[in-house]
Amino acid sequence: MTGPTLRREPPRRADARRNYEKVLASAREAFTREEPPTLEDIARSAGVGIGTLYRNFPDRSALLEAIYLDEVQDLCDVAAELAGTRTPWDALAGWLQRYVQYLATKRSLAEELRSAFGAGNPVFASCRTAITEAGEPLLRAAQADGSARGDVEIDDVVRLVSSISTGSYSTPDQLDRVLGMAVDGLRSRP
């Protein structure tokens, strides 16, 4: 099972690719903090000059898009990996756990993404499609082997998990418990 490719093509030279990856990693971490980072902060944290950042990401919105696409691609890649290494139910449940992690990252970027792209941007639509296409085979496989309810669609599951992730929880364990209850509700019953 392979999914869509959403990532931008990184630079070809090894040193340029390393710098590109360092900037992306630094930016991903920086956007999880409460205060929005400056591009200078991100470059400094990545250990590169501001010119290197701008060579790879000409503006803030290009960097935000790259982070977002990278996160969605990781989520799609995990679906393919889990499908090949776990039982259908365990693959679906594991992917839903990873989906919650993705949503937490997106949540921290949400305001920046809305400001940079606007709600109707085609990037959002293509990413929603990619997520659905990645999760649907996992759900179908779990339904085919009888471990998941046959009366649900992937859109139902995505909405359920998305709703859970927007809640406010006292601890990460509480989020895990609530997600566990929801995922358990997807199991088929004799």
PEHU-V455124 format. One record per residue. RES is the residue in one small letter. PHI is phi as a letter, one per 30 degrees, with the letter a starting at -180 (999 if undefined). OMEGA is omega in whole degrees, 0 to 359 (* if undefined). D_FIRST is the distance of its C-alpha to the first C-alpha in Angstrom with 1 decimal. Layout:
<<RES,PHI,OMEGA,D_FIRST> <RES,PHI,OMEGA,D_FIRST>>
This chain:
<<m,999,175,0.0> <t,b,182,3.8> <g,c,180,6.8> <p,d,175,10.3> <t,c,183,12.7> <l,c,186,15.8> <r,d,171,17.7> <r,d,176,20.9> <e,d,179,21.5> <p,d,178,23.5> <p,e,184,26.7> <r,d,180,26.6> <r,d,184,29.6> <a,d,181,28.9> <d,d,178,31.6> <a,d,178,30.6> <r,d,178,27.0> <r,d,179,28.4> <n,d,178,30.6> <y,e,180,27.9> <e,d,178,25.8> <k,d,178,29.0> <v,d,179,29.9> <l,d,181,26.6> <a,d,179,26.8> <s,d,180,30.4> <a,d,179,29.9> <r,e,180,27.2> <e,d,183,29.6> <a,d,182,32.6> <f,d,175,31.3> <t,d,178,30.9> <r,d,183,34.7> <e,d,181,37.1> <e,d,178,38.9> <p,d,182,36.9> <p,d,170,37.0> <t,d,177,38.6> <l,d,177,36.9> <e,d,177,39.6> <d,d,182,38.7> <i,d,179,35.1> <a,d,180,36.2> <r,e,181,38.8> <s,d,179,36.3> <a,d,181,33.9> <g,i,178,36.9> <v,b,176,36.8> <g,d,180,39.3> <i,d,177,39.0> <g,d,178,38.9> <t,d,177,35.7> <l,e,183,34.1> <y,d,176,35.4> <r,d,181,34.2> <n,d,185,30.6> <f,b,188,31.0> <p,d,177,34.0> <d,a,183,34.5> <r,d,182,33.5> <s,d,177,31.2> <a,d,178,29.2> <l,d,178,28.8> <l,e,179,27.9> <e,d,180,25.2> <a,d,178,23.7> <i,d,182,23.7> <y,d,180,22.2> <l,d,179,19.4> <d,d,178,18.7> <e,d,179,18.6> <v,d,179,16.2> <q,d,177,13.9> <d,e,179,14.3> <l,d,178,13.5> <c,d,179,10.1> <d,d,179,9.4> <v,d,179,10.7> <a,e,180,8.4> <a,d,179,5.3> <e,d,182,8.2> <l,d,180,9.8> <a,d,182,7.3> <g,d,186,7.8> <t,b,183,11.4> <r,b,173,13.1> <t,d,181,14.2> <p,e,181,12.9> <w,d,181,16.0> <d,d,177,16.0> <a,d,179,12.5> <l,d,181,13.7> <a,d,178,17.1> <g,d,179,16.0> <w,d,179,13.9> <l,d,174,17.1> <q,d,179,19.2> <r,d,178,17.4> <y,d,177,17.7> <v,d,178,21.4> <q,d,177,21.7> <y,e,181,20.3> <l,d,177,22.7> <a,d,178,25.5> <t,d,180,25.0> <k,d,180,24.8> <r,e,180,27.9> <s,d,180,29.9> <l,c,192,29.0> <a,e,182,29.5> <e,d,178,33.0> <e,d,180,32.5> <l,d,180,29.5> <r,d,180,31.6> <s,d,184,34.5> <a,d,189,32.6> <f,c,190,30.5> <g,i,187,32.1> <a,d,186,30.3> <g,c,183,29.4> <n,d,180,27.7> <p,d,177,24.7> <v,e,180,22.8> <f,d,181,22.8> <a,d,181,21.6> <s,d,179,18.6> <c,d,176,17.6> <r,d,178,18.1> <t,d,180,15.8> <a,d,180,13.1> <i,d,179,13.6> <t,d,180,13.7> <e,d,178,10.5> <a,d,184,8.7> <g,d,185,10.9> <e,e,178,11.2> <p,d,178,8.4> <l,d,178,9.8> <l,d,181,13.2> <r,d,180,12.7> <a,d,179,11.7> <a,d,176,14.7> <q,d,182,16.8> <a,d,179,16.1> <d,d,175,17.3> <g,i,182,20.2> <s,d,179,19.7> <a,c,178,19.4> <r,e,180,21.9> <g,d,185,21.2> <d,c,178,23.4> <v,c,176,21.3> <e,c,181,19.0> <i,d,178,16.6> <d,d,177,19.4> <d,d,183,21.8> <v,d,180,19.8> <v,d,179,19.4> <r,d,179,23.1> <l,e,183,24.1> <v,d,177,22.5> <s,d,179,23.8> <s,d,179,27.2> <i,d,185,27.3> <s,d,180,26.6> <t,d,180,29.5> <g,d,177,32.0> <s,c,185,34.5> <y,b,181,34.4> <s,d,179,37.1> <t,b,174,34.8> <p,d,178,31.1> <d,d,179,31.5> <q,d,176,32.5> <l,e,179,29.4> <d,d,180,27.3> <r,d,180,29.6> <v,d,177,29.3> <l,d,178,25.5> <g,e,178,25.6> <m,d,180,27.9> <a,d,180,25.7> <v,d,177,22.5> <d,d,177,24.8> <g,d,177,25.8> <l,d,180,22.3> <r,d,175,22.8> <s,d,181,23.9> <r,c,179,27.6> <p,d,*,29.5>>
